[in-house]
Amino acid sequence: DMGRKADSNSNALAVQLGADGKVKYDVLARQGHSKDKIVYSKLSDLLPVEMVSENDPSLEKPNQEEIDDITERTRQALMKITNSKIAAAMPVRAAEKLGPAEFIRYTPSQQGAAFNSGAKQRVIRLVEAQTDPMEPPRFKINKKIPRGPPSPPAPVLHSPTRRVTVKEQKEWKIPPCISNWKNAKGYTVPLDKRLAADGRGLQQLHINENFAKLAEALYIADRKAREAVETRAQLEKKLAQKEKEAKEEHLRQLAQRARDERAGIRTLPSK
């Protein structure tokens, strides 16, 4: 075993110092994770960037040249995406345009008449190879690769624990689910529990003012209808009374005439 390095299975980490000269303890939290994964291990990680680094040059407002440059690059990227989609949607797809040719001056290391046909330098012309637009894809790119674990979420800072009061316990108490239609096992549910589970006490009744107007209009219409019916009944009663009195008077006259004829008294007919 001479010359062979001893296997080191130690998981000890080297001490690292930050920009302020203090020990970086977040190395312990980052151990075992990839370098691209975001791990929140300090209080400053939870604060907005504007509060942590106010004088950061990356937060300054860009000048007009940077704005124009970004606008132009964005426009070119959008034009490239749009042109590719338009070309893919066309029934007849034209071949893609090739880039300009490049010329490279090449000086071989071996000089002489036996090498490189006696030439001291050569000019190489680089041209992009023409691709067939109808050629099927050469590689399978639809293979699904399992996604790696995401970054851990930002920690939620809680207030210190405190004892829960009886009032809060009652407020957090959730009544059991009681159905007003199904009771498969035939449980006897008290009415107060059923009303509490129904949620009627949580509803706020709001009566529209038009309902009061409608009720008043219906009441007035009902009162007028009752008055009309009562007036009609009184009128019919008076007419019936007059008709009855007229019949009685007619019968009385007939009886008086019959008595007079029986007694031999002749009366003149009334005109």
Contacts in CASP RR format, 6 or more apart in sequence:
PFRMAT RR
TARGET T0000
AUTHOR 0000-0000-0000
METHOD contacts of the structure
MODEL  1
DMGRKADSNSNALAVQLGADGKVKYDVLARQGHSKDKIVYSKLSDLLPVE
MVSENDPSLEKPNQEEIDDITERTRQALMKITNSKIAAAMPVRAAEKLGP
AEFIRYTPSQQGAAFNSGAKQRVIRLVEAQTDPMEPPRFKINKKIPRGPP
SPPAPVLHSPTRRVTVKEQKEWKIPPCISNWKNAKGYTVPLDKRLAADGR
GLQQLHINENFAKLAEALYIADRKAREAVETRAQLEKKLAQKEKEAKEEH
LRQLAQRARDERAGIRTLPSK
13 27 0 8 1.000
13 28 0 8 1.000
13 31 0 8 1.000
15 23 0 8 1.000
16 23 0 8 1.000
16 24 0 8 1.000
16 27 0 8 1.000
17 23 0 8 1.000
17 24 0 8 1.000
18 24 0 8 1.000
25 41 0 8 1.000
26 39 0 8 1.000
26 41 0 8 1.000
26 42 0 8 1.000
29 39 0 8 1.000
29 41 0 8 1.000
30 37 0 8 1.000
30 39 0 8 1.000
30 41 0 8 1.000
33 39 0 8 1.000
37 149 0 8 1.000
37 151 0 8 1.000
37 152 0 8 1.000
38 151 0 8 1.000
38 152 0 8 1.000
39 151 0 8 1.000
39 152 0 8 1.000
40 46 0 8 1.000
40 152 0 8 1.000
40 154 0 8 1.000
40 155 0 8 1.000
44 52 0 8 1.000
45 154 0 8 1.000
46 154 0 8 1.000
46 155 0 8 1.000
46 157 0 8 1.000
49 56 0 8 1.000
49 59 0 8 1.000
50 59 0 8 1.000
53 59 0 8 1.000
62 70 0 8 1.000
87 93 0 8 1.000
87 94 0 8 1.000
93 133 0 8 1.000
93 134 0 8 1.000
94 133 0 8 1.000
95 130 0 8 1.000
95 131 0 8 1.000
95 132 0 8 1.000
95 133 0 8 1.000
96 131 0 8 1.000
96 133 0 8 1.000
98 127 0 8 1.000
98 128 0 8 1.000
98 130 0 8 1.000
99 128 0 8 1.000
101 125 0 8 1.000
101 126 0 8 1.000
101 127 0 8 1.000
102 125 0 8 1.000
102 126 0 8 1.000
103 123 0 8 1.000
103 124 0 8 1.000
103 125 0 8 1.000
103 126 0 8 1.000
104 123 0 8 1.000
104 124 0 8 1.000
104 126 0 8 1.000
105 121 0 8 1.000
105 122 0 8 1.000
105 123 0 8 1.000
105 124 0 8 1.000
106 121 0 8 1.000
106 122 0 8 1.000
106 123 0 8 1.000
106 124 0 8 1.000
107 120 0 8 1.000
107 121 0 8 1.000
107 122 0 8 1.000
108 115 0 8 1.000
108 116 0 8 1.000
108 122 0 8 1.000
110 116 0 8 1.000
111 120 0 8 1.000
112 118 0 8 1.000
116 122 0 8 1.000
164 172 0 8 1.000
175 193 0 8 1.000
175 196 0 8 1.000
175 197 0 8 1.000
176 197 0 8 1.000
177 197 0 8 1.000
178 189 0 8 1.000
178 193 0 8 1.000
178 194 0 8 1.000
178 197 0 8 1.000
178 198 0 8 1.000
180 194 0 8 1.000
180 198 0 8 1.000
183 189 0 8 1.000
195 201 0 8 1.000
257 267 0 8 1.000
260 266 0 8 1.000
260 267 0 8 1.000
END
